[in-house]
Amino acid sequence: MPVIELSYSRLQKLVGKVTKKQISDSLPFLGLDIESENKDLVRIEYSPNRPDYSTDFGIALGLQGLLGIKTGAIKLNVKKSNKYKISVRPEVSKIRPFVTGIVAKNGKIDDKTIKQFMAMQEDLHFGIGRKRKKSSIGIHDLDKISFPLVYTAITRNHKFIPLASEKELSISEILEKTDVGKDYGKILENSTKVPIILDANQDTVSFPPIINAAITTVTTKTKNLFVEVTGINKEDSEDMLSVVATILQKAGFTLETVQITGAKNSTAKFEQKKIKINPTLINQMLGLNISTSKIISSLKKSRLDASIKGKDIVCTIPAYRFDIFGPMDLVEEAALGYGIQNLTPTMAPPQTLGQINPVSSQIKSLSQTMVGLGYLESLNSSLTSKRVLYEMTNRNTSKIISVLDSKSQEHTILRDTILPGLLENLSKNIHESYPQKMFETGTVFTLDDPISEKTNLSSISAHKDANFTEIKSILQSALKTGFGIHIDTKTTTHPSFEEGRCANIIVNKKSIGIIGEINSKIIENYKIRVPVVGFEISLSESILKSI
Amino acid sequence: MSQVFHEIEKKIITSLKDNPKQTPETLGTSTKLSPDQIRRGIEWLKLKDLAIVDESITSLISLGKNGLESFQKGLPERRLLDLLTNGPRKLSDLQQELGSVFGPAIGISRKNNWVEATSDQISVKNAPPLLPGEKTLKQIGTNTFSQEQIDKNDLSILLKRPDFIIETISKAKIITLTDSAKSIILSDSTGAIDVEATVPETFVARTHPLKDTIDEIREIFVTLGFSEIIGNMTQSSFWNFDALFTPQDHPARELQDTFYLDGISAKKIATSEQIRKVSESHKKNWRYFWDINEARKMVLRTHTTGVTIKHLAENKPDEARIFSLGRVFRNEKVSYKHLVEFNQIEGVVVGKDANLRNLMGIQREFYKRIGITKIKFWPTFFPYTEPSLQTMVYNEKLGKWIELFGMGIFRPEVTKPLGITKPVLAWGGGIERIAMLKYGLDDVREFYNNNLNWLRSATKCQ
């Protein structure tokens, strides 16, 4: 989950009439986890479905609601203006077809505000923007731009001075040489031309979704902003713009429209959504019995508007709350406004009888039998490595199941056998006293259609007198006492076992596993200094089959 | 003083009464106990204030090459005197019979006036019955003695002679009895043993501590009316993600968080109706191109919820309490708080009257049964539940609230396409976290290190 750093004193100013303690007590009940605190600074984790919480402005709006300082939906006051226009050319339709924007005037921008805007931009790009693929945003100094603008496509030898650069670079150079170019250039790889926003003087404003022009950089001296959002569909682009507009309004800017025309584009309307919900559903889902007016006030505390219409409540949802899909989301909004701390847990008597899965109970019985025979239970990962599974045990590697891009070298392939893991355990315990006797039950994987998962039992005994007779006797007793199964052993060879000291385990004329003295070379590989004997059987093909 | 002693202690005390200053080695010889038994016995006696152990520097005496030869054949001068018992002998004959020791034999005997020589003949003059050095030679024999056990004057004779005596300096533990021990009267008549003595450690064979926690949690939910279901660890993306309303372009589905199986896709993932309805829900709500091939990709399950939702989609119960428990996977760097593979429990309640407060009640009851009573609930976010909560439990040791199970009500976008009509309450979380609290661990990796030292010592009932 994303994390943001806030200042309590800034939040107090933005929320109004509130103590630091009230804020820190309330944050968790907005769904914001406090990660750490250091005097005035607080780091909080917020949910990816609430990009408005990526700035202190958005969090302040939420806190005002929860604390009852200001409730109800936030209305965007967007002044209609004819001064700011973008026309869209059909050339860009097949690359990144949609653009939208807004102008924000007469705001004060300090360093902290710039930091908040950057956090918001990053969150929007990563989350709803799907790493800029779906939609992306550019924030510019309005006074450096001559309107009207044109959103079109341009060749890769087009040049301009990009943000954080001092000299002109071509599009190709930006994509090849800059960090953002390398990170996001992939989005444009299917077209020869790239999207571009040019102003009335043909100067570059932005090269979406990669980088802005240096000239429009926002600083603490900037008073008026121009925000553009581009994307592959209109709804997502306008959703993103609505978050930015809401935050800028809370930050003290006055908003004006940017008119968009051409190639199926149109001006953003920031339309509110209306959803009907029956108060009974809310009471039923939350296990409450509260009045409709209490529900309405709770919804308002969650910064929504709500009113009664017949038996239903009609909820008005501002554009930036696109995380609200339907009535169940309103159940949550009502619960948050009501206060999760006010919901007391209740215990409904179960209408069902509980049962352990028979497979679990069988495995448990078998484990207890192994413990009774003096074996200690071991636990290893089922995602393990080539080294443990094949190299150390001299087994062939033809049918491995591996995962893509593992961050850990020790966890790259799924085990098809348990025994090598137990040998690895012995090798890590050579300084502990002997005898060492261990067993493990667990899942093993083999390629099938697509993958078959079976449960195995493996067991090993290591000490100076360990031998075949001992381990066969253990297996024989475990299966006889546990399950009344009789085993036979039949000579075989296996790369992990000593020749002439290895057998297939036969139950009802079928081999269910292997048993024997571990090959001395392998013991040496693991730097174990005593003889080791062991077995591995498939439980799925013997014991568990009968279920 | 009537006191009960271990057989080992009795033997050591007896030996020390006969021979008051001994090393562990000499005790071993005299008592026929093993070095380990001697060590333990001395340790016990020391603890009871019955024995004193001093580190001392001792000079040890044993016979050298010539000494040993003399021990076996007699001193050269003794051999000479023996040859003369039947009267005088010729010098040349004696030289032939005594060989290399002829010189010293004649020299010493003449110097001491034991023999006299006339022209070429030698005869006994005045020999004592026991020659100097003979007593010591006999005493030492093939053994080793400390210097003080041997007659100094007699030894000095032998010390002067080449290769007769080997003297080694050794640091030795000297064991002596304390005064109170000297007055002990040992009696064999009762057959009693020292029941207060320490004993060697026996290692218990046992189930794994984490398995114990898993079993405990399983049983709690069974008694709360839940039935266990089991499913595969490898799942199609369809059941792991798509059926749970996680869009295909969602960051959680990327390689860096989820383990995809290299080149493995499932041919049959679900019924055609399930696929159609799930994909429609995605297209309508998330506005993107839903790709069936993406849904076919096999992953190591990131939660057990896929198993549960599949069970619900297949059985569509009106009333149910089920849970699944097992390994789940995350592509993370392994650290003291993260594993790539860990255990999760996850359960659902289905019923027309199921509600959020019930769900909170089940959580509260569960925590109570594992001994956690200080809990609270905070709102949170999961892609497939709405509303969503998390339990915070207070950890006395850490002095802070920590996050445990998450919970919520399955979104209609999840249940509706799969034909599930009744509300579904869902909850779940990692088991290692609970086990860490239980066993007081601060490194989660310990559960999978299989370190015998820990497994053999972790207390079973916490």
Boltz contact constraints between the chains, C-beta under 6 A:
constraints:
  - contact:
      token1: [A, 28]
      token2: [B, 378]
      max_distance: 6.0
  - contact:
      token1: [A, 31]
      token2: [B, 379]
      max_distance: 6.0
  - contact:
      token1: [A, 31]
      token2: [B, 380]
      max_distance: 6.0
  - contact:
      token1: [A, 47]
      token2: [B, 381]
      max_distance: 6.0
  - contact:
      token1: [A, 49]
      token2: [B, 381]
      max_distance: 6.0
  - contact:
      token1: [A, 130]
      token2: [B, 249]
      max_distance: 6.0
  - contact:
      token1: [A, 233]
      token2: [B, 287]
      max_distance: 6.0
  - contact:
      token1: [A, 235]
      token2: [B, 287]
      max_distance: 6.0
  - contact:
      token1: [A, 285]
      token2: [B, 355]
      max_distance: 6.0
  - contact:
      token1: [A, 286]
      token2: [B, 356]
      max_distance: 6.0
  - contact:
      token1: [A, 287]
      token2: [B, 355]
      max_distance: 6.0
  - contact:
      token1: [A, 287]
      token2: [B, 356]
      max_distance: 6.0
  - contact:
      token1: [A, 287]
      token2: [B, 357]
      max_distance: 6.0
  - contact:
      token1: [A, 325]
      token2: [B, 285]
      max_distance: 6.0
  - contact:
      token1: [A, 328]
      token2: [B, 386]
      max_distance: 6.0
  - contact:
      token1: [A, 328]
      token2: [B, 411]
      max_distance: 6.0
  - contact:
      token1: [A, 328]
      token2: [B, 412]
      max_distance: 6.0
  - contact:
      token1: [A, 329]
      token2: [B, 386]
      max_distance: 6.0
  - contact:
      token1: [A, 332]
      token2: [B, 386]
      max_distance: 6.0
  - contact:
      token1: [A, 332]
      token2: [B, 387]
      max_distance: 6.0
  - contact:
      token1: [A, 335]
      token2: [B, 387]
      max_distance: 6.0
  - contact:
      token1: [A, 336]
      token2: [B, 379]
      max_distance: 6.0
  - contact:
      token1: [A, 340]
      token2: [B, 377]
      max_distance: 6.0
  - contact:
      token1: [A, 340]
      token2: [B, 379]
      max_distance: 6.0
  - contact:
      token1: [A, 343]
      token2: [B, 357]
      max_distance: 6.0
  - contact:
      token1: [A, 345]
      token2: [B, 360]
      max_distance: 6.0
  - contact:
      token1: [A, 345]
      token2: [B, 361]
      max_distance: 6.0
  - contact:
      token1: [A, 345]
      token2: [B, 364]
      max_distance: 6.0
  - contact:
      token1: [A, 346]
      token2: [B, 357]
      max_distance: 6.0
  - contact:
      token1: [A, 346]
      token2: [B, 361]
      max_distance: 6.0
  - contact:
      token1: [A, 347]
      token2: [B, 361]
      max_distance: 6.0
  - contact:
      token1: [A, 348]
      token2: [B, 358]
      max_distance: 6.0
  - contact:
      token1: [A, 350]
      token2: [B, 225]
      max_distance: 6.0
  - contact:
      token1: [A, 350]
      token2: [B, 321]
      max_distance: 6.0
  - contact:
      token1: [A, 351]
      token2: [B, 319]
      max_distance: 6.0
  - contact:
      token1: [A, 352]
      token2: [B, 225]
      max_distance: 6.0
  - contact:
      token1: [A, 352]
      token2: [B, 321]
      max_distance: 6.0
  - contact:
      token1: [A, 354]
      token2: [B, 222]
      max_distance: 6.0
  - contact:
      token1: [A, 354]
      token2: [B, 225]
      max_distance: 6.0
  - contact:
      token1: [A, 354]
      token2: [B, 226]
      max_distance: 6.0
  - contact:
      token1: [A, 354]
      token2: [B, 227]
      max_distance: 6.0
  - contact:
      token1: [A, 355]
      token2: [B, 227]
      max_distance: 6.0
  - contact:
      token1: [A, 356]
      token2: [B, 222]
      max_distance: 6.0
  - contact:
      token1: [A, 356]
      token2: [B, 228]
      max_distance: 6.0
  - contact:
      token1: [A, 357]
      token2: [B, 228]
      max_distance: 6.0
  - contact:
      token1: [A, 357]
      token2: [B, 230]
      max_distance: 6.0
  - contact:
      token1: [A, 359]
      token2: [B, 230]
      max_distance: 6.0
  - contact:
      token1: [A, 367]
      token2: [B, 207]
      max_distance: 6.0
  - contact:
      token1: [A, 371]
      token2: [B, 205]
      max_distance: 6.0
  - contact:
      token1: [A, 371]
      token2: [B, 206]
      max_distance: 6.0
  - contact:
      token1: [A, 371]
      token2: [B, 207]
      max_distance: 6.0
  - contact:
      token1: [A, 374]
      token2: [B, 205]
      max_distance: 6.0
  - contact:
      token1: [A, 375]
      token2: [B, 205]
      max_distance: 6.0
  - contact:
      token1: [A, 376]
      token2: [B, 205]
      max_distance: 6.0
  - contact:
      token1: [A, 376]
      token2: [B, 455]
      max_distance: 6.0
  - contact:
      token1: [A, 377]
      token2: [B, 207]
      max_distance: 6.0
  - contact:
      token1: [A, 377]
      token2: [B, 208]
      max_distance: 6.0
  - contact:
      token1: [A, 378]
      token2: [B, 450]
      max_distance: 6.0
  - contact:
      token1: [A, 379]
      token2: [B, 208]
      max_distance: 6.0
  - contact:
      token1: [A, 379]
      token2: [B, 448]
      max_distance: 6.0
  - contact:
      token1: [A, 381]
      token2: [B, 341]
      max_distance: 6.0
  - contact:
      token1: [A, 383]
      token2: [B, 341]
      max_distance: 6.0
  - contact:
      token1: [A, 402]
      token2: [B, 262]
      max_distance: 6.0
  - contact:
      token1: [A, 403]
      token2: [B, 259]
      max_distance: 6.0
  - contact:
      token1: [A, 404]
      token2: [B, 255]
      max_distance: 6.0
  - contact:
      token1: [A, 404]
      token2: [B, 260]
      max_distance: 6.0
  - contact:
      token1: [A, 404]
      token2: [B, 262]
      max_distance: 6.0
  - contact:
      token1: [A, 405]
      token2: [B, 255]
      max_distance: 6.0
  - contact:
      token1: [A, 407]
      token2: [B, 331]
      max_distance: 6.0
  - contact:
      token1: [A, 407]
      token2: [B, 333]
      max_distance: 6.0
  - contact:
      token1: [A, 408]
      token2: [B, 334]
      max_distance: 6.0
  - contact:
      token1: [A, 408]
      token2: [B, 340]
      max_distance: 6.0
  - contact:
      token1: [A, 411]
      token2: [B, 340]
      max_distance: 6.0
  - contact:
      token1: [A, 425]
      token2: [B, 450]
      max_distance: 6.0
  - contact:
      token1: [A, 429]
      token2: [B, 452]
      max_distance: 6.0
  - contact:
      token1: [A, 432]
      token2: [B, 452]
      max_distance: 6.0
  - contact:
      token1: [A, 450]
      token2: [B, 264]
      max_distance: 6.0
  - contact:
      token1: [A, 450]
      token2: [B, 266]
      max_distance: 6.0
  - contact:
      token1: [A, 450]
      token2: [B, 298]
      max_distance: 6.0
  - contact:
      token1: [A, 451]
      token2: [B, 234]
      max_distance: 6.0
  - contact:
      token1: [A, 453]
      token2: [B, 232]
      max_distance: 6.0
